[in-house]
Amino acid sequence: MRIRPLLIISALLCLILPGEVSAQEQVSIDSLVSLLESTEGKEHLQILYKLSENRWLSFEDRLSYTEDAIDFAARSGEIRWLYDAHLHQGKVFSREAMDQEALESFQKALKISEESADDDGIINSLFWIGKTYSWLRDPEMASAYLNRTRNMAAETRNDPMETDALYWLGESNRRFREYEGAMAYYDTAYAMAEASGSGKMMAEINASQGMVMYYQGEFLQAIGYYEKAIGLNHELGDEESESSNLLRLANANYQLARYDIALGHYQQALSIFEKINHQAGMIAVLNGMALIYFSQEQFDKALETHLTLLNMNRARQDQEEIGRSLHNIGTVYNKMAGDSLIARFGDFYMDSIKTEPSDKYLDLFREALDYYEQALEVWEGEDYKEGIKGSLHNIGIIYLTAGKPDMALPYLRRALSLAQELNDRAVESSIYLRLGQVYLLFENYGRAADYLNRSLELGPDLFQAPFRHQGYLDQEGETGTDHGNAGKV
């Protein structure tokens, strides 16, 4: 199938593929670079920091400026400057979700501040190490460092840092699905933030409370929290946080099938992400828009948007996201092929397809198979087991649907092994169902019954609906919004 051009997506592609720096931004960058030659001391260091934070520069250039800052601070002999430079480099890594590298920088900052008995430096370093362990999905280490931060901040009467530590203890609980504990920490942190008049922290907490509601399926309550956060972001002129929360608000409306409202919020978020050149944010928005087009069966738009995403991810050299885009393109083609079979045989078309020696059904799925296989190759290269499992599962389903059970079997077996390794009971149940269907086609009814019974034990709800293809492979959590540690959602 050839995709008809869509002017809106073509325009987006022109706007958001990285590489082009606007003339205004280039003038700003050139001005800062020229100032490096005429400034000294702390002012010189601050300019290096500003350049390292400029999203219009490549990550390699930004990282180079953090190295320059570390070298400059080391030559100056100022211990506090050297601590600041390592802490700043850690934050630059963190914004790119390079958490292991960030952790190493924060640990260097901690060592410097401990050796110089700098209490503020110690508290800040402990805090960022705790946050980073949360990103690294190590709840015990996250809790240990954040509690050290909280206790030391309380002892030194550093209320802002105590509030931050409480908030991030809540975040760590949320990330590990301890929602009751998360809300308790948020409530305590919110009371402290409100007492100190910290609107920025209040907005962050509102957004996180919204995420807790979102994860529990309470989408209307999530919307209420997100709207509070957006109001505060707007008052403070915090565009980056506002765009992240507009994205979350769009996701919640998407879950309620309020597609027009969701698209409106996605467009609002996209306009801000474009303005600040937040590539990961743009990608998250387009993921959400593609899901809406898919849900509305506007497959041309869904494919065009995913192809835009694929180009963006290739430009960023983000292999995991390249695999995700390839997989999702395959899913759109898969759904289109499946719909054509439903039109021919009805919802329960698996009952109408037997082992088919020809490729008359398989030909319908050629494009889907091609993209799934490309995704599989990318993810195998990265050893990304979640992605490998998803592609193997869907390829196996396609061969089964096309009447090729012998070709489906090795893919389903590999997918089953990964599902068991990853303790993914939902996918494990689905694979047992497909294996049961394979052995029905082989007329091995005893083995088919065994697999079907295992599927029923793990997921009885699978038998309450007609056969469906697997959907998109999304990041854990809200739909397509995990866009880097700068504003992770």
C-alpha positions in Angstrom: 0.0 0.0 0.0 1.3 3.5 -0.9 0.7 6.2 1.7 -1.1 9.3 0.4 0.7 12.5 1.4 -0.7 14.4 4.3 0.2 18.0 4.4 0.0 18.4 8.2 2.4 15.6 8.9 4.7 16.7 6.1 4.8 20.1 7.7 5.6 18.6 11.1 8.4 16.6 9.5 9.9 19.8 8.2 9.6 21.5 11.6 10.9 18.9 13.9 13.6 16.9 12.3 16.8 17.9 14.2 19.8 19.6 12.6 18.6 23.0 11.6 19.3 25.8 14.1 17.2 28.9 13.7 19.0 32.2 12.9 17.9 33.7 16.2 19.2 30.8 18.2 22.5 30.8 16.2 23.0 34.4 17.0 22.5 33.7 20.7 24.9 30.7 20.6 27.6 32.8 18.8 27.2 35.6 21.3 27.8 33.2 24.2 30.8 31.6 22.5 32.3 35.0 21.9 31.9 35.9 25.5 34.0 32.9 26.6 37.0 34.7 25.2 36.4 37.9 27.3 35.2 36.5 30.6 36.9 35.0 33.6 36.1 33.3 36.8 32.6 32.4 37.8 31.1 34.3 34.9 33.1 32.2 32.4 31.8 29.1 34.2 28.2 30.2 34.0 28.5 30.8 30.2 29.8 27.2 29.8 26.8 26.0 31.8 24.4 28.0 29.5 25.9 26.5 26.4 25.7 23.0 27.8 22.0 23.5 28.4 21.2 24.8 24.9 18.9 22.3 23.2 19.8 23.6 19.8 23.3 22.3 20.1 24.0 18.6 19.6 24.4 16.5 22.7 28.1 16.0 21.9 28.6 19.7 21.9 26.7 20.2 25.1 28.7 17.5 26.8 31.9 19.0 25.5 31.0 22.3 27.3 30.5 20.4 30.6 34.0 18.9 30.2 35.4 22.4 29.6 33.6 23.6 32.8 35.2 20.7 34.8 38.7 21.5 33.4 38.3 25.2 34.0 37.1 24.6 37.6 39.9 22.2 38.3 42.5 24.7 37.0 41.0 27.5 39.2 41.6 25.6 42.4 38.1 26.5 43.6 36.7 23.4 45.2 33.1 24.6 45.2 33.4 25.3 41.4 34.6 21.8 40.8 31.7 20.3 42.8 29.3 22.5 40.8 30.8 21.4 37.5 30.5 17.7 38.2 26.9 18.2 39.5 26.0 20.2 36.4 27.4 17.5 34.1 25.3 14.9 35.9 22.2 17.0 35.3 23.1 17.2 31.6 23.4 13.4 31.4 20.1 13.0 33.4 18.2 15.2 30.9 19.2 12.7 28.2 18.2 9.7 30.4 21.9 8.6 30.6 21.4 7.6 34.2 24.5 5.5 34.8 26.7 8.3 33.5 24.7 10.9 35.6 25.2 8.7 38.7 29.0 8.7 38.3 29.0 12.5 38.0 26.9 13.0 41.0 29.1 10.6 43.0 32.1 12.7 42.1 30.3 15.8 43.3 29.4 14.0 46.6 33.0 13.0 47.2 34.3 16.6 46.6 31.7 18.1 48.9 32.3 15.5 51.7 36.1 16.1 51.5 35.5 19.9 51.9 32.7 19.5 54.5 30.3 21.4 52.3 26.9 20.6 53.8 24.9 22.2 51.0 27.0 20.3 48.4 26.5 17.0 50.3 22.7 17.5 50.5 22.4 18.3 46.8 24.6 15.4 45.8 22.7 12.9 48.0 19.4 14.2 46.5 20.5 13.8 42.9 22.0 10.4 43.5 18.7 9.3 45.1 16.7 10.6 42.1 19.0 8.8 39.7 18.6 5.5 41.6 14.9 6.0 41.1 15.4 6.3 37.4 17.6 3.2 37.5 14.8 1.3 39.2 16.7 0.6 42.4 14.1 1.5 45.1 16.3 0.5 48.0 19.2 2.7 47.0 16.8 5.5 46.0 15.1 5.4 49.4 18.4 5.3 51.3 19.9 8.4 49.6 16.6 10.4 49.6 16.1 9.7 53.3 19.6 10.8 54.0 18.8 14.0 52.1 15.6 14.5 54.0 17.2 13.9 57.4 20.2 16.2 56.7 18.0 18.9 55.3 15.8 18.8 58.4 18.8 19.0 60.7 20.2 22.0 58.8 16.7 23.6 58.4 16.9 23.5 54.6 13.2 23.4 53.9 13.4 23.4 50.1 15.6 20.4 50.0 13.5 18.6 52.6 10.5 19.2 50.4 12.3 18.0 47.3 13.4 14.8 49.2 9.8 14.1 50.4 8.5 14.7 46.8 11.1 12.3 45.4 10.4 9.7 48.0 6.8 9.9 46.7 8.1 9.6 43.1 10.1 6.5 44.0 7.0 4.9 45.5 5.0 5.8 42.5 7.5 4.4 40.1 7.3 1.1 41.9 3.5 1.2 42.2 3.3 1.9 45.9 0.6 4.4 45.3 -0.7 4.8 48.8 2.8 5.6 50.1 3.4 7.9 47.2 0.3 10.0 47.9 1.3 10.2 51.6 4.7 11.7 50.7 3.1 14.0 48.1 0.6 15.4 50.7 3.4 16.1 53.2 5.6 17.7 50.5 2.7 19.7 49.1 1.9 21.2 52.6 5.6 22.3 52.9 5.6 23.7 49.4 2.4 25.6 49.9 3.7 27.1 53.2 6.8 28.3 51.5 4.9 29.6 48.4 6.8 27.3 46.0 4.4 27.3 43.1 6.8 25.3 41.0 7.0 22.4 43.5 3.2 22.6 44.0 2.8 22.1 40.2 5.2 19.2 40.2 3.3 17.5 43.0 -0.1 18.1 41.3 1.3 16.5 38.1 2.6 13.4 40.0 -0.7 13.0 41.9 -2.4 13.1 38.5 -0.1 10.3 37.4 -1.0 8.2 40.4 -4.7 8.6 39.4 -3.9 7.8 35.8 -2.1 4.6 36.6 -5.1 3.5 38.7 -7.5 4.2 35.8 -9.0 7.2 37.6 -8.7 9.4 34.5 -11.1 12.2 35.5 -9.3 12.7 38.8 -6.0 12.7 36.9 -7.4 15.4 34.6 -8.2 17.6 37.6 -4.7 17.3 39.0 -3.1 18.0 35.6 -5.2 21.1 35.1 -4.1 22.5 38.4 -0.5 21.8 37.5 -0.9 23.5 34.1 -2.5 26.6 35.7 0.5 27.0 38.0 3.0 26.3 35.2 1.3 29.0 33.1 1.4 31.5 35.9 5.1 30.9 36.4 6.0 30.9 32.7 7.4 27.4 33.0 6.9 26.3 29.4 8.7 23.0 29.6 6.7 21.8 32.5 3.5 23.1 31.0 4.1 21.2 27.7 4.8 18.0 29.7 1.6 18.4 31.6 -0.4 19.2 28.5 0.9 15.9 27.1 -0.3 14.1 30.2 -3.7 15.8 30.0 -4.0 14.7 26.4 -3.2 11.1 27.4 -5.9 11.1 30.1 -8.4 12.4 27.6 -7.3 9.8 25.1 -8.0 7.1 27.6 -11.6 8.4 28.0 -11.9 8.3 24.1 -12.2 12.1 24.0 -10.1 12.1 20.9 -10.8 15.7 19.7 -9.9 17.1 23.1 -6.8 15.0 23.3 -5.6 16.1 19.9 -6.1 19.7 20.9 -3.9 19.3 23.9 -1.3 17.3 21.9 -1.1 20.3 19.5 -0.7 22.7 22.3 2.1 20.6 23.8 3.7 20.2 20.4 3.8 23.9 19.7 5.8 24.5 23.0 8.1 21.5 22.4 8.9 22.8 19.0 9.6 26.3 20.4 12.1 25.0 22.9 13.4 22.3 20.5 12.5 19.4 22.9 12.9 16.5 20.6 11.9 13.8 23.0 8.8 15.8 23.9 7.8 16.1 20.2 8.3 12.4 19.8 6.0 11.7 22.8 3.3 13.9 21.3 3.4 12.3 17.9 3.2 8.9 19.5 0.0 10.0 21.2 -1.4 11.5 18.0 -0.6 8.3 16.1 -2.5 6.2 18.7 -5.6 8.4 18.2 -5.4 8.0 14.5 -5.1 4.3 15.0 -8.0 4.2 17.4 -10.1 6.2 14.9 -9.0 3.8 12.1 -7.4 6.7 10.2 -4.6 4.3 9.1 -3.0 6.6 6.5 -2.5 9.3 9.2 -1.3 6.8 11.7 1.3 5.4 9.3 2.4 8.9 8.2 2.9 9.9 11.8 4.8 6.8 12.7 7.1 7.2 9.6 7.8 10.8 10.8 8.7 9.3 14.3 10.9 6.7 12.7 12.9 9.4 10.8 13.2 11.4 14.0 14.4 8.4 16.1 16.9 7.5 13.3 18.2 11.1 13.4 18.6 10.8 17.2 20.2 7.3 16.7 17.9 6.0 19.4 17.9 2.3 18.7 15.2 1.3 21.2 12.8 3.9 19.8 13.7 3.0 16.2 12.6 -0.5 17.1 9.4 0.8 18.7 8.5 2.9 15.6 9.1 0.0 13.3 7.0 -2.3 15.5 4.2 0.2 15.6 4.2 0.7 11.8 3.9 -3.1 11.6 1.0 -3.0 14.0 -0.9 -0.6 11.8 -0.4 -2.8 8.8 -1.3 -5.8 10.9 -4.6 -4.3 11.9 -5.4 -3.4 8.3 -4.8 -6.9 7.2 -6.7 -8.3 10.1 -9.7 -6.1 9.3 -9.7 -7.4 5.7 -10.0 -11.0 7.1 -12.7 -9.9 9.6 -14.6 -8.4 6.6 -14.4 -11.8 4.9 -15.0 -14.2 7.7 -16.4 -12.2 10.6 -15.0 -11.5 14.1 -14.2 -15.1 14.8 -12.3 -15.6 11.6 -9.8 -17.9 13.2 -12.5 -20.5 13.2 -12.6 -20.2 9.4 -8.9 -20.5 8.6 -7.3 -23.9 8.5 -3.7 -24.8 7.5 -3.2 -23.1 4.2 -0.5 -24.3 1.9 -0.7 -21.2 -0.4 0.3 -17.7 0.6 -3.1 -16.2 -0.1 -3.6 -15.0 3.5 0.0 -14.5 4.3 0.3 -12.0 1.4 -2.1 -9.7 3.3 0.4 -9.4 6.1 3.7 -8.9 4.1 4.2 -5.3 5.1 3.4 -6.0 8.7 5.9 -8.9 8.8 8.5 -6.7 7.1 8.3 -4.0 9.8 8.1 -6.5 12.7 11.2 -8.3 11.4 13.0 -5.0 11.1 12.0 -4.2 14.7 13.1 -7.6 15.9 16.5 -7.2 14.3 17.1 -3.8 15.9 16.0 -5.0 19.3 18.1 -8.2 19.1 21.0 -5.9 18.5 20.2 -4.0 21.6 19.2 -7.1 23.6 16.0 -5.3 24.5 13.9 -8.3 25.7 10.6 -6.5 26.0 10.8 -5.5 22.4 12.0 -8.9 21.2 9.1 -10.5 23.0 6.6 -8.2 21.4 7.9 -8.7 17.8 8.2 -12.5 18.2 4.7 -12.7 19.6 3.2 -10.7 16.8 5.1 -12.5 14.0 3.9 -15.8 15.5 0.3 -14.5 15.5 0.5 -13.4 11.8 1.8 -16.8 10.7 -1.0 -18.5 12.7 -3.6 -16.2 11.3 -2.4 -16.8 7.8 -2.8 -20.6 8.2 1.0 -21.3 8.7 1.1 -22.9 12.1 4.4 -24.6 11.4 6.0 -21.2 10.8 4.2 -19.7 13.8 5.5 -22.3 16.3 9.2 -21.3 16.7 8.3 -17.6 17.1 5.6 -18.3 19.7 8.0 -20.6 21.6 10.7 -18.0 21.8 8.2 -15.3 22.8 6.9 -17.7 25.6 10.3 -18.2 27.0 10.9 -14.4 27.2 7.4 -13.8 28.7 8.2 -16.3 31.4 11.7 -14.8 32.0 10.1 -11.3 32.3 7.2 -12.6 34.4 4.7 -11.1 31.9 1.7 -13.2 32.8 -0.6 -11.4 30.4 1.5 -12.1 27.4 2.3 -15.6 28.6 -1.4 -16.3 28.8 -1.9 -14.9 25.3 0.9 -17.1 23.9 -0.6 -20.2 25.5 -3.8 -19.4 23.7 -2.0 -19.1 20.3 -0.1 -22.3 20.9 -3.5 -24.0 21.6 -4.7 -22.7 18.3 -1.6 -23.9 16.6 -2.1 -27.5 17.9 -5.8 -27.3 16.9 -4.7 -26.7 13.4 -2.3 -29.7 13.8 -5.3 -31.7 15.0 -3.3 -32.5 18.2 -6.3 -32.0 20.4 -4.7 -33.2 23.7 -1.8 -30.8 23.5 -4.1 -28.0 22.3 -6.3 -28.5 25.3 -3.3 -28.4 27.6 -2.2 -25.0 26.3 -5.7 -23.6 26.2 -6.2 -24.6 29.9 -2.9 -23.0 30.8 -4.0 -19.8 29.1 -7.4 -19.9 30.9 -5.6 -20.3 34.3 -3.5 -17.3 33.7 -6.0 -15.0 31.9 -9.6 -16.1 31.7 -10.6 -12.7 30.2 -8.9 -13.6 27.0 -11.7 -16.0 26.2 -14.4 -13.4 26.6 -13.6 -11.5 23.4 -12.9 -12.4 19.7 -9.3 -12.9 18.6 -7.5 -9.6 18.3 -4.0 -8.6 17.1 -1.6 -7.3 19.6 -1.5 -3.5 19.9 1.2 -0.9 20.1 4.3 -1.6 22.1 4.5 1.5 24.3 6.7 2.6 27.1 5.6 1.6 30.5 3.2 4.0 32.0 1.3 6.7 30.2 0.9 6.4 26.5 4.1 7.3 24.7 5.2 10.0 27.1 8.4 8.8 28.6 10.5 11.5 27.1 13.7 11.8 29.1 14.5 12.7 32.6 14.0 16.4 31.9 10.3 15.9 32.3 9.7 12.2 32.7 6.0 11.3 32.9 
